[in-house]
Amino acid sequence: MYAFTKNDGTAYQTAFSPREIARMYCYDAWDDAGNRCIILTDETDFKTFGYQQ
């Protein structure tokens, strides 16, 4: 799992790597409350990605 934030500062987690996301238009992610969300790639802050075990 990867943790990251959107451009607005909201924290999420996803199973997709930054390299995979860069080739997508949108992808699945989960917020801190466990809600599933669809995130647009354009809204992703790639500088905040970190791998979590």
Number of C-alpha atoms within 10 A of each C-alpha: 12 17 18 22 19 17 13 9 11 11 15 23 22 22 16 14 14 18 9 10 19 14 9 11 10 15 15 15 21 17 16 10 7 10 9 14 14 10 18 14 17 13 12 22 15 17 9 14 17 14 12 10 4
